Amino acid sequence: VYDNINGEPQRIKFGSHTEFKTSLCLIYRADFADIEEQLAALPFKHPRGTASEHFFDFRFTTEGGRKICISVKPERIANTFIYKATIKAVKKAAVGNICDAVATVTERNISPIELHNAELYHAARKPEPFIDDVVLEALQGLKAPVSINQFLADIGLSGRGFFSVARAIRFGHARLFTPEKIRGKTLIERGGDA
């Protein structure tokens, strides 16, 4: 369950752990607007010349309105000649009809850093108004990069404010000094929205 663009809880079902990881990374992208799952069958002409159907796992929509149909496959399948030929035919039927682009995601496409941070954002998705206000106010006065642990110690929150800092990073009030997994030792600086 995640909070969709309208702030409403939405449940996504998965056919595999890779689908779960993919959807989590998509939902917490900066340009996320919407995600749809298990789309209706897309008719296409199979490379063998026969009529066939393809089911995309997701359709991801960016804030700019770009729609990307996504098939999630194990790397060993996605690298086969048969899959590549089939998805090429599927792409021909899909682009301009139900989406702007087609992508295949495998376990190798999922960045461990992006996944770690998406899992953290998901765990921290519920606001804590009092703590969030304290963190946001302290971020306004931040003059130089500081570790999350030090920042929280300086404002008297210690570990209680870690999820609040994660929310601040997600919403642009704080920024990672370097792209990395968000942990206590991670350096942050004031974001553009602080």
Contact map, one row per residue, 1 for C-alpha under 8 A:
11100000111100000000000000000000000000000000000000000000000000000000000000000000000000000000000000000000000000000000000000000000000000000000000000000000000000000000000000000000000000000000000000
11110000111000000000000000000000000000000000000000000000000000000000000000000000000000000000000000000000000000000000000001000000000000000000000000000000000000000000000000000000000000000000000000
11111111110000000000000000000000000000000000000000000000000000000000000000000000000000000000000000000000000000000000000000000000000000000000000000000000000000000000000000000000000000000000000000
01111111110000000000000000000000010000000000000000000000000000000000000000000000000000000000000000000000000000000000000000000000000000000000000000000000000000000000000000000000000000000000000000
00111111000000000000000000000000110000000000000000000000000000000000000000000000000000000000000000000000000000000000000000000000000000000000000000000000000000000000000000000000000000000000000000
00111111000000000000000000000000000000000000000000000000000000000000000000000000000000000000000000000000000000000000000000000000000000000000000000000000000000000000000000000000000000000000000000
00111111100000000000000000000000000000000000000000000000000000000000000000000000000000000000000000000000000000000000000000000000000000000000000000000000000000000000000000000000000000000000000000
00111111110000000000000000000000000000000000000000000000000000000000000000000000000000000000000000000000000000000000000000000000000000000000000000000000000000000000000000000000000000000000000000
11110011111000000000000000000000000000000000000000000000000000000000000000000000000000000000000000000000000000000000000000000000000000000000000000000000000000000000000000000000000000000000000000
11110001111100000000000000000000000000000000000000000000000000000000000000000000000000000000000000000000000000000000000000000000000000000000000000000000000000000000000000000000000000000000000000
11000000111110000000000000000000000000000000000000000000000000000000000000000000000000000000000000000000000000000000000000000000000000000000000000000000000000000000000000000000000000000000000000
10000000011111000000000000000000000010000000000000000000000000000000000000000000000000000000000000000000000000000000000000000000000000000000000000000000000000000000000000000000000000000000000000
00000000001111100000000000000000000010000000000000000000000000000000000000000000000000000000000000000000000000000000000000000000000000000000000000000000000000000000000000000000000000000000000000
00000000000111111011000000000000000000000000000000000000000000000000000000000000000000000000000000000000000000000000000000000000000000000000000000000000000000000000000000000000000000000000000000
00000000000011111010000000000000000000000000000000000000000000000000000000000000000000000000000000000000000000000000000000000000000000000000000000000000000000000000000000000000000000000000000000
00000000000001111111000000000000000000000000000000000000000000000000000000000000000000000000000000000000000000000000000000000000000000000000000000000000000000000000000000000000000000000000000000
00000000000001111111100000000000000000000000000000000000000000000000000000000000000000000000000000000000000000000000000000000000000000000000000000000000000000000000000000000000000000000000000000
00000000000000011111110000000000000000000000000000000000000000000000000110000000000000000000000000000000011000000000000000000000000000000000000000000000000000000000000000000000000000000000000000
00000000000001111111111000000000000000000000000000000000100000000000000100000000000000000000000000000000000000000000000000000000000000000000000000000000000000000000000000000000000000000000000000
00000000000001011111111100000000000000000000000000000000000000000000000000000000000000000000000000000000000000000000000000000000000000000000000000000000000000000000000000000000000000000000000000
00000000000000001111111110000000000000000000000000000000000000000000000000000000000000000000000000000000000001000010000000000000000000000000000000000000000000000000000000000000000000000000000000
00000000000000000111111111000000000000000000000000000000000000000000000100000000000000000000000000000000100001000000000000000000000000000000000000000000000000000000000000000000000000000000000000
00000000000000000011111111100000000000000000000000000000010000000000000000000000000000000000000000000000000000000000000000000000000000000000000000000000000000000000000000000000000000000000000000
00000000000000000001111111110000000000000000000000000000000000000000000000000000000000000000000000000000000000000010011001000000000000000000000000000000000000000000000000000000000000000000000000
00000000000000000000111111111000000000000000000000000000000000000000000000000000000000000000000000000000000001000110010000000000000000000000000000000000000000000000000000000000000000000000000000
00000000000000000000011111111001001000000000000000000000000100000000000000000000000000000000000000000000000000000000000000000000000000000000000000000000000000000000000000000000000000000000000000
00000000000000000000001111111001011000000000000000000000000000000000000000000000000000000000000000000000000000000000010000000000000000000000000000000000000000000000000000000000000000000000000000
00000000000000000000000111111101000000000000000000000000000000000000000000000000000000000000000000000000000000000000010011000000000000000000000000000000000000000000000000000000000000000000000000
00000000000000000000000011111111000000000000000000000000000000000000000000000000000000000000000000000000000000000000000000000000000000000000000000000000000000000000000000000000000000000000000000
00000000000000000000000000011111000000000000000000000000000000000000000000000000000000000000000000000000000000000000000000000000000000000000000000000000000000000000000001000000000000000000000000
00000000000000000000000000001111100000000000000000000000000001110000000000000000000000000000000000000000000000000000000000000000000000000000000000000000000000000000000000000000000000000000000000
00000000000000000000000001111111110000000000000000000000000111100000000000000000000000000000000000000000000000000000000000000000000000000000000000000000000000000000000000000000000000000000000000
00001000000000000000000000000011111000000000000000000000000111101000000000000000000000000000000000000000000000000000000000000000000000000000000000000000000000000000000000000000000000000000000000
00011000000000000000000000100001111100000000000000000000000111000000000000000000000000000000000000000000000000000000000000000000000000000000000000000000000000000000000000000000000000000000000000
00000000000000000000000001100000111110000000000000000000011110000000000000000000000000000000000000000000000000000000000000000000000000000000000000000000000000000000000000000000000000000000000000
00000000000000000000000000000000011111100000000000000000011100000000000000000000000000000000000000000000000000000000000000000000000000000000000000000000000000000000000000000000000000000000000000
00000000000110000000000000000000001111100000000000000001111000000000000000000000000000000000000000000000000000000000000000000000000000000000000000000000000000000000000000000000000000000000000000
00000000000000000000000000000000000111110000000000000011110000000000000000000000000000000000000000000000000000000000000000000000000000000000000000000000000000000000000000000000000000000000000000
00000000000000000000000000000000000111111000000000000011111000000000000000000000000000000000000000000000000000000000000000000000000000000000000000000000000000000000000000000000000000000000000000
00000000000000000000000000000000000001111100000000000011000000000000000000000000000000000000000000000000000000000000000000000000000000000000000000000000000000000000000000000000000000000000000000
00000000000000000000000000000000000000111110000000001111000000000000000000000000000000000000000000000000000000000000000000000000000000000000000000000000000000000000000000000000000000000000000000
00000000000000000000000000000000000000011111000000001110000000000000000000000000000000000100110000000000000000000000000000000000000000000000000000000000000000000000000000000000000000000000000000
00000000000000000000000000000000000000001111100000111100000000000000000000000000000000000000100000000000000000000000000000000000000000000000000000000000000000000000000000000000000000000000000000
00000000000000000000000000000000000000000111110000111100000000000000000000000000000000001100100000000000000000000000000000000000000000000000000000000000000000000000000000000000000000000000000000
00000000000000000000000000000000000000000011111111110000000000000000000000000000000000001100000000000000000000000000000000000000000000000000000000000000000000000000000000000000000000000000000000
00000000000000000000000000000000000000000001111111110000000000000000000000000000000001001100000000000000000000000000000000000000000000000000000000000000000000000000000000000000000000000000000000
00000000000000000000000000000000000000000000111111000000000000000000000000000000000011001000000000000000000000000000000000000000000000000000000000000000000000000000000000000000000000000000000000
00000000000000000000000000000000000000000000111111000000000000000000000000000000000000000000000000000000000000000000000000000000000000000000000000000000000000000000000000000000000000000000000000
00000000000000000000000000000000000000000000111111100000000000000000000000000000000000000000000000000000000000000000000000000000000000000000000000000000000000000000000000000000000000000000000000
00000000000000000000000000000000000000000000111111110000000000000000000000000000000000000000000000000000000000000000000000000000000000000000000000000000000000000000000000000000000000000000000000
00000000000000000000000000000000000000000011110011111000000000000000000000000000000000000000000000000000000000000000000000000000000000000000000000000000000000000000000000000000000000000000000000
00000000000000000000000000000000000000000011110001111100000000000000000000000000000000000000000000000000000000000000000000000000000000000000000000000000000000000000000000000000000000000000000000
00000000000000000000000000000000000000001111000000111110000000000000000000000000000000000000000000000000000000000000000000000000000000000000000000000000000000000000000000000000000000000000000000
00000000000000000000000000000000000000001111000000011111000000000000000000000000000000000100000000000000000000000000000000000000000000000000000000000000000000000000000000000000000000000000000000
00000000000000000000000000000000000001111100000000001111100000000000001000000000000000000000000000000000000000000000000000000000000000000000000000000000000000000000000000000000000000000000000000
00000000000000000000000000000000000011111000000000000111111000000000111000000000000000000000000000000000000000000000000000000000000000000000000000000000000000000000000000000000000000000000000000
00000000000000000010000000000000000011100000000000000011111000000000111100000000000000000000000000000000000000000000000000000000000000000000000000000000000000000000000000000000000000000000000000
00000000000000000000001000000000001111100000000000000001111100000000111000000000000000000000000000000000000000000000000000000000000000000000000000000000000000000000000000000000000000000000000000
00000000000000000000000000000000001110100000000000000001111110000011110000000000000000000000000000100000000000000000000000000000000000000000000000000000000000000000000000000000000000000000000000
00000000000000000000000001000001111100000000000000000000011111000011110000000000000000000000000000000000000000000000000000000000000000000000000000000000000000000000000000000000000000000000000000
00000000000000000000000000000001111000000000000000000000001111111111000000000000000000000000000000000000000000000000000000000000000000000000000000000000000000000000000000000000000000000000000000
00000000000000000000000000000011110000000000000000000000000111111110000000000000000000000000000000000000000000000000000000000000000000000000000000000000000000000000000000000000000000000000000000
00000000000000000000000000000011100000000000000000000000000011111100000000000000000000000000000000000000000000000000000000000000000000000000000000000000000000000000000000000000000000000000000000
00000000000000000000000000000010000000000000000000000000000011111100000000000000000000000000000000000000000000000000000000000000000000000000000000000000000000000000000000000000000000000000000000
00000000000000000000000000000000100000000000000000000000000011111110000000000000000000000000000000000000000000000000000000000000000000000000000000000000000000000000000000000000000000000000000000
00000000000000000000000000000000000000000000000000000000000011111111000000000000000000000000000000110000000000000000000000000000000000000000000000000000000000000000000000000000000000000000000000
00000000000000000000000000000000000000000000000000000000001111001111100000000000000000000000000001111000000000000000000000000000000000000000000000000000000000000000000000000000000000000000000000
00000000000000000000000000000000000000000000000000000000001110000111110000000000000000000000000000111110000000000000000000000000000000000000000000000000000000000000000000000000000000000000000000
00000000000000000000000000000000000000000000000000000001111100000011111000000000000000000000000000111110000000000000000000000000000000000000000000000000000000000000000000000000000000000000000000
00000000000000000000000000000000000000000000000000000001111100000001111100000000000000000000000000000111100000000000000000000000000000000000000000000000000000000000000000000000000000000000000000
00000000000000000000000000000000000000000000000000000011110000000000111110000000000000000000000000000111100000000000000000000000000000000000000000000000000000000000000000000000000000000000000000
00000000000000000110010000000000000000000000000000000000100000000000011111000000000000000000000000000001110000000000000000000000000000000000000000000000000000000000000000000000000000000000000000
00000000000000000100000000000000000000000000000000000000000000000000001111101100000000000000000000000001111000000000000000000000000000000000000000000000000000000000000000000000000000000000000000
00000000000000000000000000000000000000000000000000000000000000000000000111111100000000000000000000000000011000000000000000000000000000000000000000000000000000000000000000000000000000000000000000
00000000000000000000000000000000000000000000000000000000000000000000000011111110000000000000000000000000011100000000000000000000000000000000000000000000000000000000000000000000000000000000000000
00000000000000000000000000000000000000000000000000000000000000000000000001111111000000000000000000000000000000000000000000000000000000000000000000000000000000000000000000000000000000000000000000
00000000000000000000000000000000000000000000000000000000000000000000000011111111001000000000000000000000000000000000000000000000000000000000000000000000000000000000000000000000000000000000000000
00000000000000000000000000000000000000000000000000000000000000000000000011111111001100000000000000000001010000000000000000000000000000000000000000000000000000000000000000000000000000000000000000
00000000000000000000000000000000000000000000000000000000000000000000000000111111101100000000000000000000000000000000000000000000000000000000000000000000000000000000000000000000000000000000000000
00000000000000000000000000000000000000000000000000000000000000000000000000011111111100000000000000000000000000000000000000000000000000000000000000000000000000000000000000000000000000000000000000
00000000000000000000000000000000000000000000000000000000000000000000000000000011111110000000000000000000000000000000000000000000000000000000000000000000000000000000000000000000000000000000000000
00000000000000000000000000000000000000000000000000000000000000000000000000000001111111000000000000000000000000000000000000000000000000000000000000000000000000000000000000000000000000000000000000
00000000000000000000000000000000000000000000000000000000000000000000000000001111111111100000000000000000000000000000000000000000000000000000000000000000000000000000000000000000000000000000000000
00000000000000000000000000000000000000000000000000000000000000000000000000000111111111110000000000000000000000000000000000000000000000000000000000000000000000000000000000000000000000000000000000
00000000000000000000000000000000000000000000001000000000000000000000000000000000111111111000000000000000000000000000000000000000000000000000000000000000000000000000000000000000000000000000000000
00000000000000000000000000000000000000000000011000000000000000000000000000000000011111111100000000000000000000000000000000000000000000000000000000000000000000000000000000000000000000000000000000
00000000000000000000000000000000000000000000000000000000000000000000000000000000001111111110000000000000000000000000000000000000000000000000000000000000000000000000000000000000000000000000000000
00000000000000000000000000000000000000000000000000000000000000000000000000000000000111111111000000000000000000000000000000000000000000000000000000000000000000000000000000000000000000000000000000
00000000000000000000000000000000000000000001111000000000000000000000000000000000000011111111100000000000000000000000000000000000000000000000000000000000000000000000000000000000000000000000000000
00000000000000000000000000000000000000000101110000000100000000000000000000000000000001111111110000000000000000000000000000000000000000000000000000000000000000000000000000000000000000000000000000
00000000000000000000000000000000000000000000000000000000000000000000000000000000000000111111111000001100000000000000000000000000000000000000000000000000000000000000000000000000000000000000000000
00000000000000000000000000000000000000000000000000000000000000000000000000000000000000011111111000000000000000000000000000000000000000000000000000000000000000000000000000000000000000000000000000
00000000000000000000000000000000000000000111000000000000000000000000000000000000000000001111111110000000000000000000000000000000000000000000000000000000000000000000000000000000000000000000000000
00000000000000000000000000000000000000000100000000000000000000000000000000000000000000000111111111111100000000000000000000000000000000000000000000000000000000000000000000000000000000000000000000
00000000000000000000000000000000000000000000000000000000000000000000000000000000000000000011111111111100000000000000000000000000000000000000000000000000000000000000000000000000000000000000000000
00000000000000000000000000000000000000000000000000000000000000000000000000000000000000000000111111110000000000000000000000000000000000000000000000000000000000000000000000000000000000000000000000
00000000000000000000000000000000000000000000000000000000000000000000000000000000000000000000111111100000000000000000000000000000000000000000000000000000000000000000000000000000000000000000000000
00000000000000000000000000000000000000000000000000000000000000000010000000000000000000000000011111110000000000000000000000000000000000000000000000000000000000000000000000000000000000000000000000
00000000000000000000000000000000000000000000000000000000001000000111100000000000000000000000011111111100000000000000000000000000000000000000000000000000000000000000000000000000000000000000000000
00000000000000000000000000000000000000000000000000000000000000000111100000000000000000000000011101111100000000000000000000000000000000000000000000000000000000000000000000000000000000000000000000
00000000000000000000000000000000000000000000000000000000000000000011100000000000000000000010011000111110000000000000000000000000000000000000000000000000000000000000000000000000000000000000000000
00000000000000000000000000000000000000000000000000000000000000000001111000000000000000000010011000111111000000000000000000000000000000000000000000000000000000000000000000000000000000000000000000
00000000000000000000000000000000000000000000000000000000000000000001111000000000000000000000000000001111100000000000000000000000000000000000000000000000000000000000000000000000000000000000000000
00000000000000000000000000000000000000000000000000000000000000000000011110000100000000000000000000000111110000000000000000000000000000000000000000000000000000000000000000000000000000000000000000
00000000000000000000010000000000000000000000000000000000000000000000011110000000000000000000000000000011111111000000000000000000000000000000000000000000000000000000000000000000000000000000000000
00000000000000000100000000000000000000000000000000000000000000000000000111100100000000000000000000000001111111000000000000000000000000000000000000000000000000000000000000000000000000000000000000
00000000000000000100000000000000000000000000000000000000000000000000000011100000000000000000000000000000111111000000000000000000000000000000000000000000000000000000000000000000000000000000000000
00000000000000000000000000000000000000000000000000000000000000000000000000100000000000000000000000000000111111100000000000000000000000000000000000000000000000000000000000000000000000000000000000
00000000000000000000000000000000000000000000000000000000000000000000000000000000000000000000000000000000111111100000000000000000000000000000000000000000000000000000000000000000000000000000000000
00000000000000000000110010000000000000000000000000000000000000000000000000000000000000000000000000000000111111110110000000000000000000000000000000000000000000000000000000000000000000000000000000
00000000000000000000000000000000000000000000000000000000000000000000000000000000000000000000000000000000000111111110000000000000000000000000000000000000000000000000000000000000000000000000000000
00000000000000000000000000000000000000000000000000000000000000000000000000000000000000000000000000000000000001111111000000000000000000000000000000000000000000000000000000000000000000000000000000
00000000000000000000000000000000000000000000000000000000000000000000000000000000000000000000000000000000000000111111100000000000000000000000000000000000000000000000000000000000000110000000000000
00000000000000000000000010000000000000000000000000000000000000000000000000000000000000000000000000000000000001111111110000000000000000000000000000000000000000000000000000000000000010000000000000
00000000000000000000100110000000000000000000000000000000000000000000000000000000000000000000000000000000000001111111111000000000000000000000000000000000000000000000000000000000000000000000000000
00000000000000000000000000000000000000000000000000000000000000000000000000000000000000000000000000000000000000011111111100000000000000000000000000000000000000000000000000000000000011000000000000
00000000000000000000000000000000000000000000000000000000000000000000000000000000000000000000000000000000000000001111111110000000000000000000000000000000000000000000000000000000000011000000000000
00000000000000000000000110110000000000000000000000000000000000000000000000000000000000000000000000000000000000000111111111000000000000000000000000000000000000000000000000000000000000000000000000
00000000000000000000000100000000000000000000000000000000000000000000000000000000000000000000000000000000000000000011111111100000000000000000000000000000000000000000000000000000000000000000000000
00000000000000000000000000000000000000000000000000000000000000000000000000000000000000000000000000000000000000000001111111110000000000000000000000000000000000000010010000000000000001000000000000
00000000000000000000000000010000000000000000000000000000000000000000000000000000000000000000000000000000000000000000111111111000000000000000000000000000000000000010011001000000000000000000000000
01000000000000000000000100010000000000000000000000000000000000000000000000000000000000000000000000000000000000000000011111111000000000000000000000000000000000000000000000000000000000000000000000
00000000000000000000000000000000000000000000000000000000000000000000000000000000000000000000000000000000000000000000001111111100000000000000000000000000000000000010000000000000000000000000000000
00000000000000000000000000000000000000000000000000000000000000000000000000000000000000000000000000000000000000000000000111111110000000000000000000000000000000000011011000000000000000000000000000
00000000000000000000000000000000000000000000000000000000000000000000000000000000000000000000000000000000000000000000000011111110000000000000000000000000000000000000001000000000000000000000000000
00000000000000000000000000000000000000000000000000000000000000000000000000000000000000000000000000000000000000000000000000111111000000000000000000000000000000000000000000000000000000000000000000
00000000000000000000000000000000000000000000000000000000000000000000000000000000000000000000000000000000000000000000000000011111100100000000000000000000000000000001001000000000000000000000000000
00000000000000000000000000000000000000000000000000000000000000000000000000000000000000000000000000000000000000000000000000000111111100000000000000000000000000000001000000000000000000000000000000
00000000000000000000000000000000000000000000000000000000000000000000000000000000000000000000000000000000000000000000000000000011111110000000000000000000000000000000000000000000000000000000000000
00000000000000000000000000000000000000000000000000000000000000000000000000000000000000000000000000000000000000000000000000000001111111000000000000000000000000000000000000000000000000000000000000
00000000000000000000000000000000000000000000000000000000000000000000000000000000000000000000000000000000000000000000000000000001111111100000000000000000000000001001000000000000000000000000000000
00000000000000000000000000000000000000000000000000000000000000000000000000000000000000000000000000000000000000000000000000000011111111110000000000000000000000001001100100000000000000000000000000
00000000000000000000000000000000000000000000000000000000000000000000000000000000000000000000000000000000000000000000000000000000111111111000000000000000000000000000000000000000000000000000000000
00000000000000000000000000000000000000000000000000000000000000000000000000000000000000000000000000000000000000000000000000000000011111111100000000000000001000000000000000000000000000000000000000
00000000000000000000000000000000000000000000000000000000000000000000000000000000000000000000000000000000000000000000000000000000001111111110000000000000001000001001100100000000000000000000000000
00000000000000000000000000000000000000000000000000000000000000000000000000000000000000000000000000000000000000000000000000000000000111111111000000000000000000000000000100001000000000000000000001
00000000000000000000000000000000000000000000000000000000000000000000000000000000000000000000000000000000000000000000000000000000000011111111100000000000000000000000000000000000000000000000000000
00000000000000000000000000000000000000000000000000000000000000000000000000000000000000000000000000000000000000000000000000000000000001111111110000000000001000000000000000000000000000000000000000
00000000000000000000000000000000000000000000000000000000000000000000000000000000000000000000000000000000000000000000000000000000000000111111110000000000000000000000000000001100000000000000110001
00000000000000000000000000000000000000000000000000000000000000000000000000000000000000000000000000000000000000000000000000000000000000011111110000000000000000000000000000000000000000000000010001
00000000000000000000000000000000000000000000000000000000000000000000000000000000000000000000000000000000000000000000000000000000000000001111111000000000000000000000000000000000000000000000000000
00000000000000000000000000000000000000000000000000000000000000000000000000000000000000000000000000000000000000000000000000000000000000000111111110000000000000000000000000000000000000000000110000
00000000000000000000000000000000000000000000000000000000000000000000000000000000000000000000000000000000000000000000000000000000000000000000111110000000000000000000000000000000000000000000110000
00000000000000000000000000000000000000000000000000000000000000000000000000000000000000000000000000000000000000000000000000000000000000000000011111000000000000000000000000000000000000000000110000
00000000000000000000000000000000000000000000000000000000000000000000000000000000000000000000000000000000000000000000000000000000000000000000011111100000000000000000000000000000100000000011110000
00000000000000000000000000000000000000000000000000000000000000000000000000000000000000000000000000000000000000000000000000000000000000000000000111110110000000000000000000000000000000000111100000
00000000000000000000000000000000000000000000000000000000000000000000000000000000000000000000000000000000000000000000000000000000000000000000000011111110000000000000000000000000000000011111000000
00000000000000000000000000000000000000000000000000000000000000000000000000000000000000000000000000000000000000000000000000000000000000000000000001111111000000000100100000000000000000111111000000
00000000000000000000000000000000000000000000000000000000000000000000000000000000000000000000000000000000000000000000000000000000000000000000000000111111100001100000000000000000000000011000000000
00000000000000000000000000000000000000000000000000000000000000000000000000000000000000000000000000000000000000000000000000000000000000000000000001111111110000000000000000000000000000000000000000
00000000000000000000000000000000000000000000000000000000000000000000000000000000000000000000000000000000000000000000000000000000000000000000000001111111111000000000000000000000000000000000000000
00000000000000000000000000000000000000000000000000000000000000000000000000000000000000000000000000000000000000000000000000000000000000000000000000011111111111101100000000000000000000000000000000
00000000000000000000000000000000000000000000000000000000000000000000000000000000000000000000000000000000000000000000000000000000000000000000000000001111111111000000000000000000000000000000000000
00000000000000000000000000000000000000000000000000000000000000000000000000000000000000000000000000000000000000000000000000000000000000000000000000000111111110000000000000000000000000000000000000
00000000000000000000000000000000000000000000000000000000000000000000000000000000000000000000000000000000000000000000000000000000000001100100000000000011111111000000000000000000000000000000000000
00000000000000000000000000000000000000000000000000000000000000000000000000000000000000000000000000000000000000000000000000000000000000000000000000000001111111000000000000000000000000000000000000
00000000000000000000000000000000000000000000000000000000000000000000000000000000000000000000000000000000000000000000000000000000000000000000000000000001111111111000000000000000000000000000000000
00000000000000000000000000000000000000000000000000000000000000000000000000000000000000000000000000000000000000000000000000000000000000000000000000001001101111111100000000000000000000000000000000
00000000000000000000000000000000000000000000000000000000000000000000000000000000000000000000000000000000000000000000000000000000000000000000000000001001000011111100000000000000000000000000000000
00000000000000000000000000000000000000000000000000000000000000000000000000000000000000000000000000000000000000000000000000000000000000000000000000000000000011111110000000000000000000000000000000
00000000000000000000000000000000000000000000000000000000000000000000000000000000000000000000000000000000000000000000000000000000001100100000000000000001000011111111100000000000000000000000000000
00000000000000000000000000000000000000000000000000000000000000000000000000000000000000000000000000000000000000000000000000000000000000000000000000010001000001111111110000000000000000010000000000
00000000000000000000000000000000000000000000000000000000000000000000000000000000000000000000000000000000000000000000000110110000000000000000000000000000000000011111111000000000000000000000000000
00000000000000000000000000000000000000000000000000000000000000000000000000000000000000000000000000000000000000000000000000010011001100100000000000000000000000001111111100000000000000000000000000
00000000000000000000000000000000000000000000000000000000000000000000000000000000000000000000000000000000000000000000000000000000000100100000000000010000000000001111111110000100000000000000000000
00000000000000000000000000000000000000000000000000000000000000000000000000000000000000000000000000000000000000000000000110010000000000000000000000000000000000000111111111000000000001000000000000
00000000000000000000000000000000000000000000000000000000000000000000000000000000000000000000000000000000000000000000000010011010000000000000000000000000000000000011111111100000000000000000000000
00000000000000000000000000000000000000000000000000000000000000000000000000000000000000000000000000000000000000000000000000000000000100110000000000000000000000000001111111111100000000000000000000
00000000000000000000000000000000000000000000000000000000000000000000000000000000000000000000000000000000000000000000000000000000000000000000000000000000000000000000111111111111000000000000001000
00000000000000000000000000000100000000000000000000000000000000000000000000000000000000000000000000000000000000000000000010000000000000000000000000000000000000000000011111111100000000000000000000
00000000000000000000000000000000000000000000000000000000000000000000000000000000000000000000000000000000000000000000000000000000000000000000000000000000000000000000001111111100000000000000000010
00000000000000000000000000000000000000000000000000000000000000000000000000000000000000000000000000000000000000000000000000000000000000000000000000000000000000000000000111111110000000000000001111
00000000000000000000000000000000000000000000000000000000000000000000000000000000000000000000000000000000000000000000000000000000000000010010000000000000000000000000000111111110000000000000011111
00000000000000000000000000000000000000000000000000000000000000000000000000000000000000000000000000000000000000000000000000000000000000000010000000000000000000000000100111111111000000000001111111
00000000000000000000000000000000000000000000000000000000000000000000000000000000000000000000000000000000000000000000000000000000000000000000000000000000000000000000000010011111100000000001111000
00000000000000000000000000000000000000000000000000000000000000000000000000000000000000000000000000000000000000000000000000000000000000000000000000000000000000000000000010000111111100000111100000
00000000000000000000000000000000000000000000000000000000000000000000000000000000000000000000000000000000000000000000000000000000000000000000000010000000000000000000000000000011111000000111100000
00000000000000000000000000000000000000000000000000000000000000000000000000000000000000000000000000000000000000000000000000000000000000000000000000000000000000000000000000000001111100000010000000
00000000000000000000000000000000000000000000000000000000000000000000000000000000000000000000000000000000000000000000000000000000000000000000000000000000000000000000000000000001111110000000000000
00000000000000000000000000000000000000000000000000000000000000000000000000000000000000000000000000000000000000001000000000000000000000000000000000000000000000000000000000000001011111000100000000
00000000000000000000000000000000000000000000000000000000000000000000000000000000000000000000000000000000000000001101100000000000000000000000000000000000000000000000000000000000001111100100000000
00000000000000000000000000000000000000000000000000000000000000000000000000000000000000000000000000000000000000000001100100000000000000000000000000000000000000000000010000000000000111110100000000
00000000000000000000000000000000000000000000000000000000000000000000000000000000000000000000000000000000000000000000000000000000000000000000000000010000000000000000000000000000000011111100000000
00000000000000000000000000000000000000000000000000000000000000000000000000000000000000000000000000000000000000000000000000000000000000000000000000111000000000000100000000000000000001111100000000
00000000000000000000000000000000000000000000000000000000000000000000000000000000000000000000000000000000000000000000000000000000000000000000000000111000000000000000000000000000000000111110000000
00000000000000000000000000000000000000000000000000000000000000000000000000000000000000000000000000000000000000000000000000000000000000000000000001110000000000000000000000000001100111111111000000
00000000000000000000000000000000000000000000000000000000000000000000000000000000000000000000000000000000000000000000000000000000000000000000000011110000000000000000000000000001110000001111100000
00000000000000000000000000000000000000000000000000000000000000000000000000000000000000000000000000000000000000000000000000000000000000000000000011110000000000000000000000000111100000000111110000
00000000000000000000000000000000000000000000000000000000000000000000000000000000000000000000000000000000000000000000000000000000000000000010011111000000000000000000000000000111100000000011111000
00000000000000000000000000000000000000000000000000000000000000000000000000000000000000000000000000000000000000000000000000000000000000000011011110000000000000000000000000001110000000000001111101
00000000000000000000000000000000000000000000000000000000000000000000000000000000000000000000000000000000000000000000000000000000000000000000000000000000000000000000000010011110000000000000111111
00000000000000000000000000000000000000000000000000000000000000000000000000000000000000000000000000000000000000000000000000000000000000000000000000000000000000000000000000011100000000000000011111
00000000000000000000000000000000000000000000000000000000000000000000000000000000000000000000000000000000000000000000000000000000000000000000000000000000000000000000000000111100000000000000001111
00000000000000000000000000000000000000000000000000000000000000000000000000000000000000000000000000000000000000000000000000000000000000010011000000000000000000000000000000011100000000000000011111
